[in-house]
Amino acid sequence: MANDLTPGQARAAIGTLGAGAIAALAMAVAALKPDEGKVNIGYLDIARVPTECYGHTGPDVRVGRYRTDAQCEALLKADAEKHLRGVLHCTPGLADRPHQLAAATRLAFNIGTSAYCRSTVARRFNAGAWRAGCDGFIAWRFARVNGRMVEVRGLKLRRERERAACLTGLGA
């Protein structure tokens, strides 16, 4: 996960969350738990990024430091809200589309808000091409490992789950 916006910047970007966004946040947090897995001790992830708890990254992360379950839960909720607000900042049309917003939040949590906002997924959502936006999730199945971009099975499976969640409520 990349931390592109500070919590203050993210709040300023959107303000108070509406009912759809609150529902999306709850869905995103619930799905992020199995997506990210929880490791209470800071470690280096597959891309060698210092990470704690449920995919928390940033300057406050220390490899080898222990976080309690309560600290991990609080970090997840704050990180997910920050990413949801970032997603809404660049794709405001998702505000009343909780399933698509939750899926986009999960994607942004993993690739970073800046990457999400520059993505084909965001462009398609902004054009009102909801299904095409959801289909774009699959492209984000690669990670830089030892200087090379490689397809990662876990990311591929995660993107398939996110795409399926994104398609919820769109009809045939």
N, C-alpha and C positions, 0 to 999 in steps of 0.2 A: 504494500500500500504506500502511496506517496502522500505526503502532507504538503499540499500546495497553498492552501489558504489557512490563515490563523483562525481560531474560533471566532474572534471578533470580526475579522473580515467576512467570514461566512455569514454571521448573523446580520451584519450590515448589508450584505448583498440581497437578502430576502426579507428580513423582518420576522414577523410572527408567522408560524406555520399554520396553514389551514387544515381542515379535517382530512382531506385527501393525503396531504403530506405527512400528517401524524400517523395515518394508517400505513403509508408507504414506509415510514421510518421503522415502525414495529415489524413489518414484514421483512425489511432489509436486515435488521438486527437479528431476528430469528434465523434467517438463512445464512447470515455471515458466520454464525457460530460453527456450523459444520464445514462451511467453505474454508474458513481460516484455521480451524482447530485452535485449541488453547494450549499455550506453553507458558507456564508461569515464570520460567527463567529465560532471560534474554539470550538470544542466539543469532547466528547469521543464517539468513534464508538462502534459497537456491541461487539467488542473484548476489549473495554476499552482503545483503542489507541487514544491519542490526534490527532485530524484531523482538517484540515481547507480546505476550498474551494472545489476543485474537488479531494478529497481523498489525499491531501498533508499531509504527516507525517514527523516526524523528530525532531531534537532537537530545531529547531526554532519555532515549533508550540506552541501556548499558548491558552489553553482553555479560552474562553471568549473574546479573541482579535478579533477585526473587521479587515477584509481585503477588499479592494475595488474590484470591478469587474475586473479592469485592473490588479491588483495584482494577483487575482485568475487565470486569463487567462495566465499571464506570468509564474506562478508556474506550471500550467498544462503543458504548452509547454516544459518547462525545465525538469520537471519530466518525461514526456513521452519520450523525447529525451534520457535522461539518461537511462531509461529502455530499449529503443530500442537498444542503443549501448551495453548494457549488454547482451541482447538477441543475438545480432550479435556476441559478443565475444565468447559465448559458442555454438552457432548454426550458424556458418558463411554461411552455405548453404542456409540460408533464404534470403541472400542479394539480390538475383534476383527473389524472390518470395514475392512480396509486400503484397498479401492478407494473406498469412501465417505469414509473419513478423508482420503485423499490429495486427493480432489476438494474436500472441505470446507476443507482446508488451503489449497488454491489460491484458493478463494473468499475466505477470511479474509485471506490475504496481500494481496488486492486491495482489499477493502472495509474491512478492519480487524477485529480480534477482537471488539470491542465490538458493532459492527454485526452481525457474524455471530451472536453470542450472543443478540441481540434479534430475530433474523430468524425468518420463517416456516419457513425451511429447518431451523434448529436446533429449533424447536418440533416440527416433523414428525418429525425424527430422534428426539427424546426420547420421542415417542409411539410409536416403532417403525414409523412409516409411511415406510419407506426409499425406495420409489419416489416417493412424493409429495414427500419431502424433496429428492430429486434433481430433480424437476420444478420445484421452487421456484427453482433457480439462474437460470432464464431471466429472472426479474423484475429481476435485477441487471445490466441492460444499459444503464443511464442514467448520465450524469455531469453534474455542474454545470459549465456552460461560460458564462462571462459572466453569472452569476447565474441562469441558467435550467437546468432539467433537460432534457437532450436525449438521445435514443437515439444511441448510438455504435456504428457497424457493427462495429468491432473488438471491443468488449465483447460485443456480441450473438454474434459468432462464437466468442469465448472461452467464453462461458457455454454455448453449445451443445457445445463440446468437453468442458467440465467436466461437464456433465450426462451426456454419453455415457460418460465415464469412471466417473462415479458409479453408473451403472446396471449396470456390469460385475459379474457374479456374482449379480445379483438374480433371474435367471430371467424367465420370461414373465409 
